[in-house]
Amino acid sequence: MIQKNVIKVSNLTKYYGKFKALDNVEIEIPAGRIIGLLGKNGAGKSTFMRCILGFLKHKGEIEILGNQIRRHQESVHENIAFIPDVNSLDDRLTVKQTMDYVSAINSSWNNTKAMELLASSDLKPQQKVANLSKGMKTKLYLLITLSLDVTVLLLDEPTLGLDIVFRKEFFNTILGEFYDENKTIIISTHQVEEVEQILQDIIFIDEGKIILQEDIDELKKQYSIFTVPSDQREKLEQHNPKIISNTLGKVSAVLDSKVEIAEAQVSRPTLSDLFLEMVGGSNEKI
């Protein structure tokens, strides 16, 4: 039976000195969904994930599968695996020694699965971690993570700095080897266009606040992109969009799908379009 929510967060607040990184976050994460976490740089995405894992001291309450998490505790990793933007692999060890070490400290280790993944990869058991490229180190980290029998997977910019071919392979592996209707994946990434097709739900976070949590298909039904010639810009302005884009003699804006504008071209928005409309633009990359 699928549990309704795997993570419940109440009144979560986190300060770094006087800077409020998370501001009274209230959210419930459902089971069996692939969820995107989207925000500008510094919006609180990584802090949110690290609080869930108990890595950071915080105010508020966090429950994972009904168990309250007050601090970092080993039992957290019985249910959650985490792939960050940087890894902590020991360069002194070989691939096999790394796997042996992780298996010794994780009760959720599935050795049969690990050996299957290793055999199907291009990693060599006796290769030193120090001699692996960044892509291969990420592949080893992924292999280790997928060898853990957990129900929740957190991905924090896992493919940052890797080429497009490897990024596609990475997410295909996640879907093929980990995901099913009983498991939950939360992906924080700047390459939202690359994962948009696999996401089911989206969370927008801005200045430490959750401003939206929605089923993506339902969200996209609520909005459309309206495009008119540049000299008809006022037709868009009267609906007060946050951003009006200019392209080749035309202007476009994301508006409520119920809006009617004579002779306007209407198209389906991407997640990036919706994020910019709800959060606004920035010099930062999203």
N, C-alpha and C positions, 0 to 999 in steps of 0.2 A: 504493500500500500504506500502510495506517495504521500509524504508528509507535506502539509500545506506550506509551511515556511521552514527553510533550513537556517536562516539567519534573521534575527530580530534585533534592531538597534533602537534604543530609546534615549533621548536627551544627550546624544554623544557630542561632547565638546572637547577640543584639544587646543591648547595654547603652546606656542613656542615663544617663551618670554612674554611680551605684550601682544604678539601677533596671534590672532585667533584663526587657526587653520581649519577647524571644523566648528560649526556654529549650530548647536542644538539639533543635530541630525536625528530624524525619525524615519525609519525605513524598515520594510520587511522584504526579504529576498525569498521568492518561491522556489520550490524544488522543481527539477526537470526543465529548466530554462537556460538558454544561452543569453547572457545579459551584457550589454555594452555600458561602460562607465566613461562618459565623455565630459571633458571640461578643459578650460584653458590651462596653460602652465601655471602652477601654483594654486589651482582651484581647490586642492585637497584630496585628489584621487589616491595618491600613494599613501598619504596619512590615513585615509579611511581604511585602506586595505591592511596597513600595519597595525591599526587599532583592533581590527577584527581578529588578527592573529595574536594579539596581546603583546606585541613588540613595543608599544608605546603606552606610557601612563596617560590616562584620560579621565574625564568626568562623564558620567552616564553609564548606561547598561548595555551589554552585548550578550546575546544568547545564540549559541550554535547548537542546533539540534536539541533545543530545550535546556542546554547546560549553560549556565552563566559563566562568562569569561571575565575574570577580574585582573589577570596578569598573564604573562606568557607561561604556559604550562605544556608539558609534553603531550598531554591528552588531546590538545587541540589538533595535533598532527595525525591523530587517529581518524579524523574526519575531513581535514582540509589539507590540500597540497598547494604550494605557492611557487610560481615561477616569476622572479623579479626581473628588472631590466639589467641587473648585473648579477653574476653568480659568485658563490664563495667556494668554488672547487679548489682543492689543494693541488697546486702545480707539481708537488713532489710525488704524488701518487700516480699509478697507472689507472686506466679505465676500469679494469677489474677490481683493483684495490679500492677505488672510489665506490663502486657498487657494493663491495663487501662491507665497507664501513657504514654506508647508509642502511644496508639491510640489518646490521647489528644493532642500530639504535632506533629502528622503526618497526613497531609490532605489526604495522599494516603492510609490510613488504611482501610482495608476491613474487617469489623467485622464479616460478615457471614463466610468468609473464615477462620478467626481466630478461631471461635467457632467450625467449622468443624475439623480443625487441632487439636485443643485441645481435642475434643471428641475422636479422633482416636489415640491420644498419650497416654502414661502411666504417663503423668504429672497430678498432682492433683492441682486444683485451689487454695486450701488453704495451699499448701506446701510453706514453707519459702525457698527462694533462697539459704540462707546460709546452708540449709540441703540437697541441691542437690549435687550429684556427678558431676565431671567435664563433664562427658558424658551427664548427664541430663541438666546441664546448657547450654551446646552446643545445645542440642535438643530444649530448650526453646528459645535460641537465633535464631535458625533456624525457629522455629514456628513463632516468631515475624517477622522475615525478610520476610517469605513467605506470611505473611498477608498484606504486602504492595503491592499495585498495581503499580509496577515500570517496566521499560523496560530493565534495565541493572542490573546485579548482579555481584558484585566483591567478590571473595573468596580468602582471604590471609591466606594460611596454616590453613584452618578452622578445620581440624581434627587432628592437631598436638597433639601427646600424647595420642590419643584414640586408642582402640583396633580395630583390623581388621574388626570384625563383625559390630561394630558401624560405621566405616568409609564407609563400603559398603552400609549400611542402609542410611547414610547421603546423599551420592550421588544419590542413587535411589530415595530418597525423592525429591531432587532438580530436577531431571529429570521429575518425575511424577507430581509434584505440581507447578513447575515454568516454565519450558522451553517450548517454542513453536517457530514457525518460525519467530515471530515478536520480540523475546526477545534475549538478548545477555548475555552470561555468560563468565567471565574471571576468570580462576582458576590459582592461584599461589600455587604450592605445591611441596614438596620434594618427595611425593609418586607418581611420574609420572606414574609408572607401573600400579597403581590402577585406574587411570583416563584415561589412554591412549585410551582405547576403546570407550570412550564417546566424546573425543576431535575431533573437525573438523579442526581447525587451530592451529598452534603453533607459538609462538614468543620466540626466544632465545635472552636473554639479557646478556651482559658481560661487566664488568667495566663501567656500566652506559650507554652503547651503545646498540641499537637494531641491532643485526647482522643478523637476519633472521626473516621474517614473511611469512608463507607459508601454503597452504592447505596441510594437513598431507598426504593424499593419493598421491598427486602430488609429495611431497617431497620424500616419500618412493619409488616412481618409479624411482627417479633419482639416488638412491644409493643401493648397495647390500653389504652383508658381504661375503668376499672371504676367504676361509680356505684352507690351504695347510699344508703338513708335515713340521715340524720345520726345517729340513735341506733344505727346499726350500724357506726360509724366504726372500731371495733376490727378489723373484718374486713379493712379496708385496712391499718391500722397493723401488723398481724402480718407484713406483707410488706415493711415498712421502706421505703416510698417517701420520696423527699426532700421532696415537697410533696403536701399534701392540700388540695384546693380545696373551698370551701363555696359552694353555689348553691341558693337556694330550698328549703331543708329537706333537701338532699341533699349528699353529699360524694363527691368523685371523686379518682382517682389513676391515674397511668400505671404499669402493672405488666407483667411478662412475660406474653405472650399465652398461655402454657401454664398460667397460674394458673387455678384454678376457684373461683369464689365463688358460692354458691347465690343465685339470684334477683337477682344484680347485672345492671345494664344494661351492655352492652359496646359500645364504639364505637371508631372508628379515630382515632388521635392525629394532630395536626398537627405540623409541625416545631417550632413554638414549644413545644408540650406536651413533646416529646421533649427539647428543649434544656433546659427548666426541670427536668425530671426528672434529667438527667445532670449538669448544671452547678449547678443550684440557683438560687434566686431572688436578686433584687438590687433596689436602689432605682434602678439604672440601667435605661434602656430597651434592649431587645435588638433 
